[in-house]
Amino acid sequence: MSPLDLLVALLVVAAMGSVGLDIDARRLASVRATRRLFPAIFLVNYIAVPLVALGAAAVLPVDAHIREGVLLCALAPGGASATLIAARMQADAAVAAAVVIATTATSVVLTPLLVAAVLGGGDASPMYAVAGRAGLTALAYQALPLALGALIRRLHPGLAARLLPWTSRIANAALAILVVGLLVTRGPELLAVGLTGLSLALIVTLAGLGLGALAAPWAPEPTRLAIGVTTAIRSLSLALVIAAHHFPDPRTTQGILVHGLLMYIATLALAQRRLRGP
């Protein structure tokens, strides 16, 4: 396991554990109320965002491999760090966690189909084994800490209250290291991909934020924000593992990582703006 994989695993475990430790009756009720929104959430994640990405890619003169990397991100929902960013912007982190787990589970089947249809290859079956392993690993990192945190909250509320600040600090530190690490190692590539490549990545992220929020127009604001963030934060891990096996050109990986960097910068900037208020 690479240092990046270890860092992402720590981020996901700590973020999901924090959500579990903070789940109460009100948050459970909001998650139950969100279940009826899942058809719209799936449509936005698997249809609307990819269509926006394809439309923008068709208009912008982006390098073919950079385009490929950004489109892989657009086709791979389920980024677990969305729960942490949702909490930072005072959205409903429990709803965000539920959406992340649902999209991670469905991406095992739907992402290979979409990748084969959009990026070529015709047959999705070779990707199922790769996506399946990545998806099962991601689900374990997401669901187990969430369930453990919720169990501790239910059986030992005092312990949960003491653990919550520590898990939150660990998750925030891991996210900060991840973003700074991407800036240091991939920052020069922001310029290398050109304005059109950056524009494509930013359009996909902003489309996710806006379309995700529109998937639940009558829901409470914390729920709308949570769905927007979970739609904007795509699964870099899934995109990278598919690229490693089926799209090995280094520029495709470059497109994925540059998209990830812009994705984090844009959503964290929105979270910081909300914390500061109007």
N, C-alpha and C positions, 0 to 999 in steps of 0.2 A: 504494500500500500504506500503510495507516494505521500509526501508531506501535505500536498494539497488535499488529497483524499482524507487524511487524518484530520486536517483542520475543518473540512466540510462536515465530517462525521461528528466531531466535537460540537460544532455549531448547531447541527440538527438535533442531536441528543439533548443539549442544554436548552435549546429553544422550545422543543416539544415538552421536555420535562417541566419547564417554567409554566407552560400553558396548563399542564395537568395539575400542578401544585396550586394554580389559581382558579380552578374550575369550581364554581358554586352553583346553586340552584338557578340563579338568574342566567348564568352563562349556558347552562345545559338547556334552558328553555329557548334561548336564542338559537342554539344549534339545532334543536328540534324544529323550530320555525323555519330554518333555512333549508330543510330537506325538500320542501316543495319547489325551491328555486334551482335545484340541481339540473333539471333539463335545460334551463336557460344558461346556467353556468357552463355546462358541457358544450352547448351550441357556440357560446362566445369563445371558449378556449380552443375548440377543435375546428370550428368553421370560420367565425368572424375574424379572429386575430390572424390565422393563416391567410385568409383572403386579403386583408389589409396588407400583410407582408408581401404577398405575391403581386398585388397591384403596385405597391411602392417599388418593388424590385424590377417590375416591368418598365417603370418610368425612369428610374434613376440609373445612370450608367455606372453600375458597380462592378468591380472585378468579379468574375464568375465564381471563384472559390470563396471569396468573402461573402458574396450573396448566398452561397450554399450554406456557410456557417450560420449566418443570421436566420435563414429559413429553417435550419435544423432547430434552432432555439424557438422559433415561432411555432413549430410543430410539437414541442416537448413541454407541456405544462407540468406543474407539480413541484416548483422550487420551494423547499421547506423553509428557507430563510424568510419567506413571506410572513410567517407567524411572528417572527421577531420584529420585522419592520412594521407590521400591523400594530403590534403593541406599542412601538415607539411613536406612532402617529395617533395613538388613542383610539384605534379601531378595535373591533371585537376579535381578539386573538383566538378565542375558542372557535369561532366561525371560520377564521382563516385556517386553523389546524384541520378542521373537518373538510374544507374544500381541498386543501393540499393532499390529504390522504385519499380523497375520492379521485382526484385527477391523477395522482401517482398510480393508483390501482388501475384505472382505465387506460392510462398511457401505455401500459405494457402491450395492449392489443391495438389501440387506435393510432399511436405514434408510428409504429412500423408501417401500417397501412397507408398513412398519410405521406410518410417519407417516400415510400415506393411510388405512390401516385404522383407526388409533386416533384421529386428530385430524380426520378428514374429508377430503373431496375426491374419494374414491373411486378416482381414476386417479393412479397414481404416476408416470406417464411424464413429466409436466412437471418433476418433481423430479430425474429421472435426470441431466439435463445439469448441473444445479447441483451435485448430490452427486458426480457423476463428476469435474468439474473440481476440486472441493475435495478429493476422495479422491486423485486422481492427484498433486496438489500435495503433499498430506500424505505420501503414500508416497515421493515424491522426497526430501522433507526428512528422512524417517525412514531409508529404506533406503540412500541414497547415503553419508551420513556413517558409518552403521554398517559398510557394506562397506569404505569407505576406512580406517576405524579398524582393522578386522580385518586388512586387507592390510598396513598399517604394522606392526601387532603381529607378523604372520607374517614379514615381510621385514626389519624393523628393530626388534627388541624394545627396544633401548636408547632409540631415539627415541620409541617408544610410551610407555615409562616416564617420559620427560621431558615429553611432551605431556599425559599423563593428568591431572596435577594442575591444569594450566591449563584444560583443557576442563571439568573438574569445577567449578572456581571460576566459570567463565563461566556454566555452566548454573545453578549455585546462585544466582549474582547475578541472573540473568535471572528465575528463579523468585521470588526475594525482591522484586524490583522489581515483578513482575506482581501478587503478592499485596498488597503495600503500595499499589500503584496502584489495585487494585480496592477496597481498604479506604477509600482517600481519596476516590475518585470514586463508589463505590457503597455505602460504609458507611452513609450515612443511609437508603438504600433497604432495608437490613436491617430497620429499624424500620417502614418504610413498608409492606412486604409483610405485616406482622403475624405473630403467633405461629404461625398455621396455615400460612402460606406457608413460614416457616422450618422448621417441623416436617416439611412435605412434602419439602423439599430435603434435610434431614438424614436422613430415613427412607430416601430413595433412595440416598444415599451409604453409610449404614451397611448397608443391604441388599446393596449391591455388595461391600463388604468381607467380610461374612459369607458370602454365597452363593458368592462367588468362591473363598474358602478351602475351602468345602465341596465345590466341584467336583473337588477332588483330595484326598480325605480321607486317603489312604495315602501321599501324596507327602511328601518331606522338607519341613520347616518353611519353609526359604527359598523353595521352589517354591510352597507354599500361600500364603505372604504375597505373593509376586509376583503370583499370579493374583488374589488379593483386591484388591490395589491397582489392578491394571489394569482390574478390573471396576468399582471405585468411581470411578476417574478417567474421566469421559466426555469426548467430543470437543466442547468448547465451540465450536471453529471450525466444525465441521459443523452443529451446532445453530444457530449464528448465521447461517450462510449460507443455510440453509433458511428460517429465520425472516425474513431480509431479503427473500426473494423470494416467500414464500407466507404468512407470518404477520406482516405489517408493523406491527402495533400495538406502540408503544413498551413497553407493559407486558409483552409477551411477551419482548422483549429483556431487560427488567429481571429477569424470572423466570430467564432463562438465566444472567445475570451474577451474580445473588444465589446461585443454585445453585452456580455455579463458585466463588464466594468461600467458601461453606460447605464445599464439597468439598475445597478446598485446606486450609482451617483444620483440618478433622477429620482428614485423612490426615497432614498435617504434625505435628499434635499426637500422633497415634499413633506416628509415626516418632521424635519427640523422647522420648516415654515409653520406647520400646524402647532408645534410646541410653542413657538414664539407668539402665536395668535395673530389677529388681523393687524 
